[in-house]
């Protein structure tokens, strides 16, 4: 599912800076709030002396996520959105908008009232059924999105000024024939080839396993491949909430009082599992609703009226707050099993079917008792932690050892026999008792040296002493025998596959047919469809094989080594590209080149603006936003 979402998302928002910004208004990526001067304590991103507020980033992210859900026709949660990189794209767009605003101000670029009105009237989102601007649709759409007309028109004014700047750079790019034609011929030439793949593992029965002497010789000759990293033996005291919390006593009365104070937090609002159909106009929505209420299956109507699959229809389980207000009013107005009346949004007309209703409820105290107790214990631990860290610092300042300090303050003493710079022990397991900051500090100390009181995370403290330093060393054969054997076999299998591939290629060069020779070795051959230098037409071919095919002559056999396999290819046909013959394709290629060059210019300009107006992201704020 996530892979499909990535594919959808890639086409949904675009991959290039120029298109991303130019389409921000035209495609409905509405943004309001913008950068502010000064030192807003809640700033999420700083661009020069301008700041972008956390609420602006969050609102833009929520609008983007709602749009993605609506257009994808599936429920995308926050984790999936993060995996697709949505937060980064939102921040990047806001940064680029701010940089362009600053550039426009430097150049005294401003959009006139006429340009703003024209941009709004040409926006398809504000047009009625006849394709012309409709003020009622305009007002309804802005109310639906939560904007006043003044707010939105101010946003459009900034967007038009940005686009003037962008068009002055990217829009002026031309691609003359002297550049177009050779590039078109190079890029659009296509070839076909007969290909044979010899997988290394296919030859496992033909390769002898290594003897003990061969393993030892390989281990000696490739000692650098079997090195153990530097290890350090350390002693530490670590103070953290997780260390102190188990020692904190929490009474039943405290738990009950906390539950009552936070009872709203344990309230679960009503949830509904929904299916939806989205169609472009009211007539289509009414027609679909009439069919459904007449007894037609919802999924059948979705496919026939809107071309939606069952997966696209399923919205999952939602609350009122996860839908836009108008959509929520419709979806939560009918009983389980019923279909709500059509409701309009900026992307079309929606029909919702409620497949399940989960009433609102309050989680009982018994179900959250342990959670509340743990939180109260952690809170008490935080209160005690600062005082305890000061006592530890004072105790160590008196010249006592870590062992004596731990004994006086009744603290656990951590001893680790061996830890590497990544925080792992010789078995490769993480040393959970040591925070990352303590490991980093240990590798900056020498043997016998002790750190000052350091901090880790938000609320943790540590002191670490290096007891011994064990330099990198070759792991003995006994401990890496399996790794050595696998390495020897991998080398032998690769060598055998390459040798067989060269033998087959030699036979082809001597005049034999590749498919026939491959068959003699029990191998399959396949002739590719025409493909170009970018691999279009044969996406499964290794990059190196494609390059070799385009460097070879017709009828020539080439051998290429790829990941865990060797390939033989014989060039069958070449299909030269002719820009004078393929005029439509050449024009599309010219347009793509022009956009690509425009993107490069815009990207360079934005990079230069970043040098003048450094960008900083406030992770303490942004990490809480997504």
Beta strands, then each sheet from edge to edge (+ up, - down):
strand 1: 35-37
strand 2: 43-47
strand 3: 50-53
strand 4: 190-199
strand 5: 227-228
strand 6: 231-239
strand 7: 267-268
strand 8: 271-279
strand 9: 314-318
strand 10: 343-345
strand 11: 348-358
strand 12: 361-362
strand 13: 414-419
strand 14: 454-456
strand 15: 460-470
strand 16: 473-474
strand 17: 525-527
strand 18: 557-562
strand 19: 565-575
strand 20: 615-617
sheet 1: 1+ 3- 2+ 20-
sheet 2: 17+ 4- 19+ 18-
sheet 3: 5+ 16-
sheet 4: 13+ 6- 15+ 14-
sheet 5: 7+ 12-
sheet 6: 9+ 8- 11+ 10-
end
